Amino acid sequence: MINEGIDPGEYQELSQRIHATIWDRLAPLEQQIENEERIPYDMVLPALRESGAFGLLVPREYGGSGLSIRQYLPIIAEFAKIQGGLRVIVHVHNSFAHALSEMGSAGQCKAVLPGAATGEKSVAFALTEPDHGTGADLGTTADIDGTGYVLNGRKWLITNSDLATHFMVFAKTGETSVSAFLVERGSRGLHIGPLPETMGCKGGQHGIITLDNVAVPGSALIGAEGEGQQHLERALEISRVFIAASSLGTAERALELSTSYAKSRVTFGRPIGDRQAIQRYLAEMAIDVYALRRMLVDAAAKWDSGQRIPAESAMCKQFGLEAVGRVTDRALLIHGGIGYTREYPIERLYRDARLNWLEEGTPTIQYLVIARELLSGYDSADTGALLTAG
């Protein structure tokens, strides 16, 4: 089934409203968030709710906008041009509302998604653990207890843990069997604590969750028992594309700022943009931005057409983090020493971009996924979706 998203006119109106919210209401808060290392939710959440930013990927039947992936990517890229903690809120909320809409039962979707569309409810992803790996190596367990389950374990680096009303918890239901559960925030035995502040994307909470004999009903199981691994792979697959779009937005902003600075900064009586070394940096940055943008067009077109994109999503994520790393490196070189200070946003963009290395899997994971797909028959020469993406 092809997801064409919403009508172009409606999309333009939504996009313009969100764009205005980003630059008129959120961007002015950047310095406050960086200085205080906290997000003023009393100002941020109403702005996001009023703009419709929480319901972007929630299906229309549940009160959301029901955007296609192609329509969503430019919006999350625009959020990545401002303070990173703000981008993280929107990314995590929309990624896992989207995941629940695809994997959850009718009852689960009905209970959560209408509230997610308005920002009253939010789902966080509880996968990573301090003492174990992921997938079959999880340490969190879910033991059958009558008609329900009892969950025990620890999760950490759980983004939006301070906002989430529900957690998508992955746990072992057998020696090698992984299952996913929708666990409410107020569940008895569920404890949420903070972790230290991060290098970049400041203000958001990446907490630690302890599950101490948390009893959940059988209806909390997402899909069937043992389907957790496939749910995990599908959720991360499209979320990696969202991370790549975030890399694109940050890279676009760094290139824009660097081009402007190269025109205005004068040494020896000439703008530094007249110098071949600076021109080389700008050209390399533009190449990365253009290549990443086209990769995302291809991946979005394939997903919206109903295809799975494990190789493409990993390629986008990996190339995106490498591209934004190179672009912000060169942006710092163009700005020189002043770019290392807080006087210019390059310093913040540089730090914020480094989270993209870690979200939804490190580079080693992306290389593993790409190689696995190639060895399983993935055709890297398939250009059909790119040629018809428009």
C-alpha positions in Angstrom: 0.0 0.0 0.0 1.4 3.4 -1.1 1.5 6.1 1.6 1.0 9.4 -0.3 0.6 11.4 2.8 -1.6 14.5 2.9 -2.8 17.0 0.3 0.0 19.3 -0.9 -2.0 22.4 0.1 -2.6 21.1 3.6 1.0 20.0 3.9 2.3 23.5 2.9 0.1 25.1 5.6 1.3 22.6 8.2 5.0 23.0 7.2 4.8 26.8 7.3 3.2 26.7 10.7 5.9 24.5 12.1 8.6 26.5 10.4 7.3 29.6 12.1 7.2 27.9 15.5 10.7 26.6 15.1 12.3 30.0 14.3 9.9 32.4 16.1 9.2 30.5 19.3 11.8 27.8 19.8 15.1 29.2 18.4 15.0 32.2 20.8 15.2 29.7 23.7 18.5 28.1 22.5 20.9 30.1 24.7 18.7 29.7 27.8 18.6 25.9 27.3 22.4 25.7 26.7 23.1 27.8 29.8 20.6 26.1 32.2 21.0 22.6 30.6 17.2 22.2 30.9 14.3 22.7 28.5 11.6 25.1 29.6 8.7 22.8 29.0 6.2 25.4 30.0 7.2 27.3 26.9 8.2 24.5 24.6 5.4 22.0 24.9 2.6 24.4 24.2 4.5 25.6 21.1 4.9 22.1 19.8 1.3 21.2 20.5 -0.1 24.3 18.8 2.0 23.7 15.7 0.9 20.1 15.4 4.5 18.8 15.8 3.4 15.9 18.0 1.0 14.4 15.6 3.0 14.4 12.4 3.3 10.6 12.0 0.1 9.7 13.9 -2.5 8.3 11.4 -5.5 10.5 10.7 -7.9 8.1 12.2 -6.3 8.8 15.6 -6.3 12.6 15.2 -2.8 13.0 13.7 -1.6 14.5 10.5 -0.7 11.2 8.9 2.3 12.4 6.9 4.2 10.2 4.5 7.8 9.7 5.3 8.8 11.9 2.3 6.7 14.7 3.9 8.1 14.2 7.4 11.8 14.2 6.6 12.1 17.9 5.7 10.3 18.8 9.0 12.6 16.8 11.3 15.5 18.2 9.3 14.3 21.7 10.0 14.2 20.9 13.8 17.8 19.7 13.5 18.9 23.2 12.6 18.1 24.6 16.1 19.1 23.5 19.6 19.5 19.7 19.6 17.5 18.9 22.8 14.4 20.3 21.0 15.0 18.2 18.0 15.3 15.1 20.2 11.9 15.6 21.8 10.2 15.7 18.4 12.2 12.9 16.9 11.7 10.4 19.7 8.0 11.2 20.1 7.2 10.9 16.4 9.4 7.8 15.8 7.8 5.7 18.4 4.3 7.0 17.9 4.8 5.8 14.3 6.2 2.5 15.5 3.2 1.9 17.8 0.8 2.8 15.0 2.4 0.0 12.8 2.9 -2.7 15.5 0.4 -2.1 18.2 -2.9 -3.7 18.6 -6.1 -1.8 17.9 -6.6 -1.4 21.7 -3.1 -0.1 22.3 -3.4 2.4 19.4 -6.7 3.6 20.5 -5.5 4.1 24.1 -2.3 6.0 23.2 -2.3 7.5 19.8 -5.1 10.2 20.1 -3.2 11.5 23.1 0.1 11.2 21.3 -1.3 13.3 18.4 -1.9 16.2 20.8 1.2 15.7 22.9 -0.7 14.6 26.0 0.8 11.2 25.7 4.2 10.0 24.5 5.9 6.7 23.9 9.6 6.2 24.7 11.8 3.3 23.5 13.2 1.2 26.4 15.8 -1.1 24.8 19.4 -0.2 25.8 20.7 -1.8 29.0 23.7 -1.0 31.2 24.7 -4.6 31.8 23.8 -6.3 28.5 23.6 -5.9 24.7 20.4 -5.8 22.6 18.3 -8.5 20.9 19.0 -11.9 22.3 21.5 -10.5 24.8 18.9 -8.6 26.7 19.0 -9.0 30.5 15.4 -7.8 31.1 13.0 -10.6 31.6 9.2 -11.0 31.3 7.9 -14.1 33.1 4.3 -15.3 32.6 2.1 -14.8 35.7 -1.4 -16.0 35.2 -2.8 -14.1 32.3 -0.1 -11.4 32.4 3.6 -10.9 32.8 6.1 -9.7 35.4 9.0 -7.6 34.1 12.4 -7.3 35.8 15.5 -5.5 34.6 17.2 -2.2 33.9 17.3 0.1 30.9 19.3 3.3 30.4 19.8 6.1 28.0 16.0 6.2 27.6 15.4 9.5 25.8 12.3 11.5 26.8 12.1 9.5 30.0 10.9 12.6 31.8 8.0 13.1 29.3 6.9 9.6 28.3 3.6 8.3 29.5 4.3 4.9 28.1 7.4 2.8 27.4 8.0 0.3 24.7 9.9 -2.2 26.8 11.9 -5.1 25.2 12.4 -8.2 27.4 13.3 -11.9 27.1 10.3 -14.3 27.2 12.5 -17.3 26.7 16.1 -18.3 26.2 16.3 -16.6 22.8 12.8 -15.2 22.5 12.4 -11.4 22.7 9.0 -9.7 23.2 7.8 -6.1 23.3 5.5 -4.7 25.9 3.7 -1.3 26.3 4.2 -0.3 29.9 2.5 2.7 31.5 4.6 5.2 33.4 2.7 4.8 36.7 3.1 1.1 36.9 4.0 -0.3 40.3 7.6 -1.2 40.5 8.7 1.1 37.5 11.3 3.5 38.7 12.7 6.3 36.6 15.9 8.2 37.4 18.2 10.7 35.7 21.5 10.2 34.0 24.3 12.8 33.9 23.9 15.7 31.3 25.1 15.0 27.8 27.8 16.6 25.6 25.3 18.1 23.3 21.5 18.1 22.7 21.3 19.6 26.2 18.1 19.7 28.2 16.5 16.5 27.2 16.4 13.6 29.7 18.0 10.3 28.9 17.1 8.4 32.0 17.6 5.0 33.6 14.6 2.8 34.2 14.4 0.0 36.8 11.7 -2.6 36.4 11.2 -4.3 39.8 8.5 -7.0 39.5 6.4 -4.8 37.2 3.1 -6.6 36.6 1.5 -6.0 33.2 -1.6 -7.6 31.7 -1.5 -9.8 28.7 -2.9 -6.9 26.6 0.4 -5.1 27.1 2.2 -7.5 24.8 2.8 -5.9 21.4 2.0 -8.4 18.7 2.7 -12.0 19.6 5.2 -13.4 22.1 8.6 -13.8 20.5 8.0 -11.0 17.9 10.1 -8.5 19.7 13.1 -8.8 17.5 11.2 -8.1 14.3 9.4 -5.2 16.0 12.7 -3.9 17.1 14.2 -4.1 13.6 11.3 -2.5 11.9 11.1 0.4 14.4 14.9 1.1 14.2 14.8 0.7 10.4 12.7 3.8 9.7 14.0 5.7 12.7 17.5 5.5 11.2 16.2 7.4 8.2 14.9 10.0 10.6 18.4 10.3 12.2 19.9 10.7 8.7 17.4 13.5 8.1 18.5 15.1 11.3 22.1 14.9 10.1 21.0 16.6 6.9 19.3 19.5 8.7 22.3 20.2 10.9 24.7 20.0 7.9 22.5 22.4 5.9 22.5 24.9 8.7 26.3 24.6 9.1 26.8 25.1 5.4 24.5 28.1 5.4 26.3 29.7 8.3 29.7 29.0 6.9 28.8 30.4 3.4 27.5 33.6 5.1 30.6 33.9 7.3 33.0 33.3 4.3 31.4 36.3 2.6 31.5 38.6 5.6 34.8 37.8 7.2 37.5 40.0 5.8 41.3 39.4 6.2 44.0 41.2 4.3 41.3 43.4 2.6 39.4 40.4 1.1 36.5 38.1 2.2 37.9 34.8 3.2 35.5 33.2 0.6 37.8 34.5 -2.1 40.5 32.1 -1.0 40.7 28.7 -2.7 41.1 26.8 0.6 37.8 28.1 1.9 36.1 27.5 -1.4 37.4 23.9 -1.2 35.8 23.5 2.3 32.5 24.9 1.1 32.4 22.7 -2.0 33.1 19.6 0.1 30.3 20.5 2.5 27.9 21.1 -0.4 28.7 17.7 -1.9 27.9 15.9 1.4 24.7 17.8 1.8 23.5 17.0 -1.8 24.4 13.3 -1.6 22.7 12.8 1.7 19.6 14.7 0.5 19.3 12.4 -2.6 19.8 9.2 -0.5 16.9 10.3 1.7 14.7 10.8 -1.3 15.3 7.3 -2.4 14.8 5.7 1.0 11.6 7.6 1.7 10.1 6.7 -1.7 10.8 3.0 -1.1 9.3 3.0 2.4 6.2 5.0 1.3 5.7 2.4 -1.5 5.5 -0.3 1.1 9.1 -1.7 0.8 11.3 -2.7 3.7 14.6 -0.8 3.6 17.1 -2.4 6.0 20.2 -1.7 3.9 19.1 1.7 2.7 18.2 2.9 6.2 21.6 1.8 7.6 23.4 3.4 4.6 21.5 6.7 5.1 22.2 6.7 8.9 25.9 5.8 8.4 26.6 8.2 5.6 24.5 10.9 7.4 26.6 10.8 10.5 29.8 10.8 8.6 28.6 13.6 6.3 27.5 15.9 9.2 30.8 15.1 11.0 32.8 16.3 8.0 30.5 19.3 7.4 30.7 20.5 11.0 34.5 19.9 11.0 34.8 22.2 8.0 32.4 24.7 9.4 34.7 25.0 12.4 37.7 25.4 10.2 36.0 28.2 8.2 35.0 30.1 11.3 38.4 29.6 12.9 38.9 30.2 16.6 35.7 32.3 17.1 33.7 29.2 15.9 35.0 27.4 19.0 33.3 29.9 21.2 29.6 30.3 22.0 29.4 33.5 20.1 28.5 31.5 16.9 26.1 28.5 16.8 28.8 26.4 15.0 30.1 25.2 18.4 26.7 23.9 19.4 25.9 22.3 16.0 29.2 20.6 16.3 28.4 19.1 19.7 24.8 18.3 18.9 25.7 16.4 15.7 27.8 13.9 17.6 24.7 12.3 19.1 23.9 11.0 15.6 26.8 8.6 15.9 25.0 6.8 18.7 21.2 7.0 18.1 19.6 3.9 16.7 22.9 2.0 16.6 26.6 2.8 16.4 28.6 2.6 13.1 29.5 -1.0 13.7 25.8 -2.0 13.8 25.1 -0.1 10.5 28.0 -1.8 8.8 26.8 -5.2 10.1 23.3 -4.6 8.8 24.5 -3.4 5.4 26.9 -6.3 4.9 24.2 -8.8 6.0 21.8 -7.5 3.4 24.4 -7.6 0.7 25.3 -11.2 1.5 21.6 -12.0 1.5 21.0 -10.7 -2.0 20.3 -7.0 -1.7 20.9 -5.3 -5.1 22.8 -2.1 -4.5 22.3 -1.1 -8.1 18.5 -0.8 -7.8 17.8 2.8 -9.0 14.1 2.4 -9.6 12.8 4.3 -6.6 15.3 7.1 -7.1 14.3 7.6 -10.8 10.6 7.8 -9.9 10.9 9.7 -6.6 10.4 13.1 -8.2 
